[in-house]
Amino acid sequence: MAESHPELHRRYPELAATLPHLRLGSRPRPLTRLDGIGVRNRVWCKDDSGFGDGGWGGNKVRKLEWILPDVEAHRSHRILTVGALGTNWGLATALYARDRGIDTTLALIDQPVDEHVRAQLVRLHESGATVHRTHTKARTIALAPWLFARHGFPYYLPAGGSTPIGTLGYVEAALELAEQVRSGEMPEPAAVVTAVGSGGTAAGLLLGLRLAGLRTRVVAVVVNDTLPLAERDLVGLARGTERLLRSRGARFGPVDLGSGSLIVTRRWLGPGYGHPTAEGTAAARVAADAGLTLDPVYTAKAFAGLLALDEHPMFGDAPIVFVDTYGPR
Ligand SMILES: *Cc1c(COP(=O)(O)O)cnc(C)c1O
């Protein structure tokens, strides 16, 4: 069945044996125009909110499709990872790893606690993950040796799962989008817009769009001030992912990740990670009219950026795509 083969394996058959994939969600994810949104009627949505057949969805599940097989290849039975209190990444990891018999330990730093975060903490508790509240990044780093020893030297994953292997999830999403463009579902978009928390989503999209031969730019709306997420960091992650693909045997020509392919903006960050903004709140209300449920930490701020981009003459009337990365259940 075509559905069980990721685009990466179809495009580079040599990867099927060297880069195992675990299907955790149904694809392709729908691509629909958000009629009535914006001023030019050219805003589309790639709906990754519905990606993931387990108890949580969204962009982190695409990363886990490549990460979990790597954890299993290392014969590891526990993952140690980090995030903030409301971590979508930690929750998705705990739930999907549990389904494979792998335990999860989370070291969580503080973030402003609101309704949204409280609900997430309940879900985290129910996921069965072992949670250490380390409060700050400095304390997490100081406690790292203890955490590793205490949990039997687990498989470590950085915040958001943004390793080159995790980033493959959005190389795959970009190839999927390119297939949808090729089959006539929409014209080639001028840009895709995503929130940036740890960078894997934006970096994967950038690499995948270039591999697919599209000229579509990536607009990266930074919502996190606790990690280095400048253009060079995101391009560096995309390069690392390109190297991974080549090292596993994929054959392709030179990839141009420069030339204004990536636009990184911190304009919608506000006071910092997890702090809601008035612009984000307003954007979430606009999105709700189109049937989208956005979260205050990531997608509301990215959608605020998208609405401003829509009004800007930079891309004329060409379509722009919002990636809905938030997957509550
Ligand atoms: C983690 C997250 C993002 C950001 O993705 P990164 O790959 O970490 O940059 C965007 N939206 C939501 C809802 C997320 O949970």
The ligand as a MOL file (V3000), in Angstrom:
LIG
                    3D

  0  0  0     0  0            999 V3000
M  V30 BEGIN CTAB
M  V30 COUNTS 15 15 0 0 0
M  V30 BEGIN ATOM
M  V30 1 C 7.0060 22.2380 19.3810 0
M  V30 2 C 5.9410 22.9740 18.6800 0
M  V30 3 C 6.2300 23.8390 17.6080 0
M  V30 4 C 7.6280 24.1670 17.1800 0
M  V30 5 O 8.2660 23.1240 16.5140 0
M  V30 6 P 9.8500 23.0000 16.5850 0
M  V30 7 O 10.1730 21.9170 15.6600 0
M  V30 8 O 10.1760 22.6780 18.0090 0
M  V30 9 O 10.4280 24.3120 16.2110 0
M  V30 10 C 5.1900 24.4480 16.9480 0
M  V30 11 N 3.9200 24.2360 17.3440 0
M  V30 12 C 3.5960 23.4260 18.3660 0
M  V30 13 C 2.1670 23.2890 18.7410 0
M  V30 14 C 4.6020 22.7620 19.0730 0
M  V30 15 O 4.2800 21.9720 20.0990 0
M  V30 END ATOM
M  V30 BEGIN BOND
M  V30 1 1 1 2
M  V30 2 1 2 3
M  V30 3 2 2 14
M  V30 4 1 3 4
M  V30 5 2 3 10
M  V30 6 1 4 5
M  V30 7 1 5 6
M  V30 8 2 6 7
M  V30 9 1 6 8
M  V30 10 1 6 9
M  V30 11 1 10 11
M  V30 12 2 11 12
M  V30 13 1 12 13
M  V30 14 1 12 14
M  V30 15 1 14 15
M  V30 END BOND
M  V30 END CTAB
M  END
